[in-house]
């Protein structure tokens, strides 16, 4: 690989002279302030360096006017005469770093003006150099940069004309404009004041770019002459790179070229040129090799996917050889098509298995690194007792499997819930929370525990519930289990017992006929004893004995159903929870041996209440009393 460095690269004579002048003045500086009128060069790095060393950049004429003492350095562009006059009047010392080629133009226009000539300056009217030149001409002067500007000129016929140019103006355009001016039949003299430094740099750059496979243009992004060099190079060489410093250069892009050309703008500082020179002494291959990192087996590296096939991935890992991940080192899934999960350009973090696989490629693994990372993650979760969330992937006979970061976690059936669960299928594909209770990656054993979370959660709920629960409260709950003696009701973390005797004011034969699991109930807290809560559905407001004196007053006739019978009488249900005794002797005027001879269970009867004992909740009935009353009724 050949490197060709342009001889004209970098500072032109005038810029070098100005930069050297500033550093010379700064090194001489004792207590005196050193100013530059305008940035001395189109390169921010150099300007910052000068400022670090004490130079003060005056960017406007107002800033210049504010200076009262010190030294002002005039840059290579030069300035108008009045600026010198102003500084002289203020007795401020001036160091003139105007490029001698520009100074020469100042002298020409001053002299030709004094001789009565009209001065035409071909150049950009906004450029400080052109404004400086204009400031040395008399009042009969104009700046032109286009043919239209020539049409607007107003020059007396007998006036002689002197044409000069901005030093960096395009030579072909200058010639073209001079031709148009000449056609106006003025008496003119034309002085080509274009600086050869620019032309020579551009010519040499073009020649190198035409021969090179790649071109590097070094210079500040704001430098117009560097931009021009870039344009010239880009036209002649498609691989042209515009860089400010060596850091901007991606050596990988130049890996396969044979000839590299290097040029630099007029404001590119010497230290960068020196780096370029050093670069030209080294072969690019050597530099590329140096730029590649070294890698070791077991090292974790970053890479970019440059090719994917169904069974392998090729990565650029910034090493001189590419890396390869075989399917088995990507996933355990042998049916996986890698092109469906990885794309060219993807960034990947991988681990080096073997720096050289025997065919010059680096053997990499993604799977093992991922597993290591996952194990790390689980270890951390295990040590910190962190609550993990994962989806159940498999239901086994003895428990559940969930996957956390690609690692299988087994949750034994005994640790799935805080109560025995016969059927675990309801957990299939469900997201559950658990902690790692055992972590042994060597034995491939990672055990999850959901139970302790539920127990802790329940304990917390219990605590909270017991703190606010009071006897007499009405609370909502869900039937969790029904037995022959009662129902267990989940009150939100605490189970309460609703005993069969508390299910109704009346009699309940079998709780299972009244309640089923999942029923929502509003229950009364009857008693709290440690962690046991007794519940009831016998709310005081529904107590049938509450209005017994009115509802079951002695003397009133009621209708009821025979609920049960004994030899001495029948019990008749007047309302749920209110049974009255119909003594065998009160069944009929006729002799009744035993109640079952004349009555049957469930039979509806009419009887008279003959006695009410509220205190003992006893009511006595008589059917006989009604029979006895009937004749009187008939008599009416
Ligand atoms: Fe002077 Fe030519 Fe440079 S005019 S400043 S040497 S480009």
Boltz pocket constraint, residues with backbone or C-beta under 6 A from the ligand:
constraints:
  - pocket:
      binder: B
      contacts: [[A, 12], [A, 13], [A, 14], [A, 15], [A, 76], [A, 99], [A, 100], [A, 101], [A, 102], [A, 167], [A, 168], [A, 195], [A, 196], [A, 197], [A, 198], [A, 266]]
      max_distance: 6.0
